[in-house]
């Protein structure tokens, strides 16, 4: 029911310049904990294609990656066919979390408020990247910042 309501009357969010990384997604209204903020929309692809696309996007010079894992076998690629949700930046102290819900048998990535969010506050999500030898720096500025994304 919450999902249907969100689809019919989406919450107000907008893309603005971010202090964390280039552009970010910002709340144009207040959110309460567990409110649906936005659905992460894009093209559903398999892992093998996602690996190829990541390399291809690097060759094209696309600096940011808009791939979001939906389950063990599939990824949502929002690079060209996504919505504003792709501008959610990482934070070690994120104010949103992802919930994968099945609607009519299809999985959807729904981003929910993890706490009260004020109007004009940047919306963030902990990317939860796997540990890798090549560290990606984190610029979230949170008090508990790990200073790396992976």
For each residue, the residues with C-beta under 8 A, 3 or more apart:
1: 4 5
2: 5 6 36
3: 6 7 36 39 101 103 108 110
4: 1 7 8
5: 1 2 8 9
6: 2 3 9 10 11 36 39 110
7: 3 4 10 39
8: 4 5
9: 5 6
10: 6 7 13 38
11: 6 27 29 31 35 36 37 38
12: 27 28 29
13: 10 25 26 27 28 37 38 84 123
14: 25 26 28 84
15: 23 24 25 26 84 87
16: 23 24 26
17: 22 23 24
18: 21 22 23 24 89 122
19: 24 122 141
20: 24 89 90 91 122 124 139 140 141
21: 18 24 89 90 139
22: 17 18 64
23: 15 16 17 18 87
24: 15 16 17 18 19 20 21 87 88 89 122 123 124
25: 13 14 15 38 84 85 87 88 89 122 123
26: 13 14 15 16 120 121 122 123
27: 11 12 13 30 31 37 117 118 119 120 121 122 123
28: 12 13 14 119 120
29: 11 12 119
30: 27 116 117 118 119
31: 11 27 35 37 113 116 117
32: 35 113 116
33: 113 114 115 116
34: 112 113
35: 11 31 32 112 113
36: 2 3 6 11 39 110 111 112
37: 11 13 27 31 96 111 112 113 117 123
38: 10 11 13 25 83 84 85 111 123
39: 3 6 7 36 83 85 108 109 110 111
40: 68 76 78 82 83 85 86 98 109 110 111
41: 76 78 81 82 83 85
42: 66 68 76 77 78 79 81 82 83 86
43: 76 77 78 80 81
44: 70 74 75 76
45: 49 50 53 74 75 76 77
46: 49 50 73 74 75
47: 50 51 73 74 75
48: 51 52
49: 45 46 52 53
50: 45 46 47 53 54 67 75 77
51: 47 48 54 55
52: 48 49 55 56
53: 45 49 50 56 57 67 77 79
54: 50 51 57 58 65 67
55: 51 52 58 59
56: 52 53 59 60
57: 53 54 60 62 65 79
58: 54 55 61 62
59: 55 56
60: 56 57
61: 58
62: 57 58 65 79
63:
64: 22
65: 54 57 62 79
66: 42 77 78 79 82 86
67: 50 53 54 75 76 77 78 79
68: 40 42 75 76 78 98 109
69: 74 75 76
70: 44 74 75 76 100 107 109
71: 74 100 107
72:
73: 46 47
74: 44 45 46 47 69 70 71 107
75: 44 45 46 47 50 67 68 69 70
76: 40 41 42 43 44 45 67 68 69 70 82 109
77: 42 43 45 50 53 66 67 80 81 82
78: 40 41 42 43 66 67 68 81 82 83 85 86
79: 42 53 57 62 65 66 67 82 86
80: 43 77
81: 41 42 43 77 78
82: 40 41 42 66 76 77 78 79 85 86
83: 38 39 40 41 42 78 86
84: 13 14 15 25 38 87
85: 25 38 39 40 41 78 82 88 109 111
86: 40 42 66 78 79 82 83
87: 15 23 24 25 84
88: 24 25 85 96 111 123 124 125
89: 18 20 21 24 25 122 124 125 140
90: 20 21 94 124 125 126 127 138 140 149
91: 20 94 95 124 125 126 140 142
92: 126 138 140 142 144 145 146
93: 124 140 142 143 144 145
94: 90 91 97 114 124 125 126
95: 91 113 114 115 117 121 123 124
96: 37 88 111 112 113 114 117 123 124 125
97: 94 111 112 114 125 126
98: 40 68 109 110 111 112 125
99: 109 110 111 112
100: 70 71 107 108 109 110
101: 3 107 108 110
102: 105 106 107 108
103: 3 106 108
104:
105: 102
106: 102 103
107: 70 71 74 100 101 102
108: 3 39 100 101 102 103
109: 39 40 68 70 76 85 98 99 100
110: 3 6 36 39 40 98 99 100 101
111: 36 37 38 39 40 85 88 96 97 98 99 123 125
112: 34 35 36 37 96 97 98 99
113: 31 32 33 34 35 37 95 96 116 117
114: 33 94 95 96 97
115: 33 95
116: 30 31 32 33 113
117: 27 30 31 37 95 96 113 121 123
118: 27 30 121
119: 27 28 29 30
120: 26 27 28
121: 26 27 95 117 118
122: 18 19 20 24 25 26 27 89
123: 13 24 25 26 27 37 38 88 95 96 111 117
124: 20 24 88 89 90 91 93 94 95 96 140
125: 88 89 90 91 94 96 97 98 111
126: 90 91 92 94 97
127: 90 149
128:
129: 132 136 149 150
130: 150
131: 150
132: 129 135 150
133:
134: 150
135: 132 148 149 150
136: 129 148 149 150
137: 147 148 149
138: 90 92 145 146 147 148 149
139: 20 21
140: 20 89 90 91 92 93 124 145
141: 19 20 145
142: 91 92 93 145
143: 93
144: 92 93
145: 92 93 138 140 141 142
146: 92 138
147: 137 138
148: 135 136 137 138
149: 90 127 129 135 136 137 138
150: 129 130 131 132 134 135 136
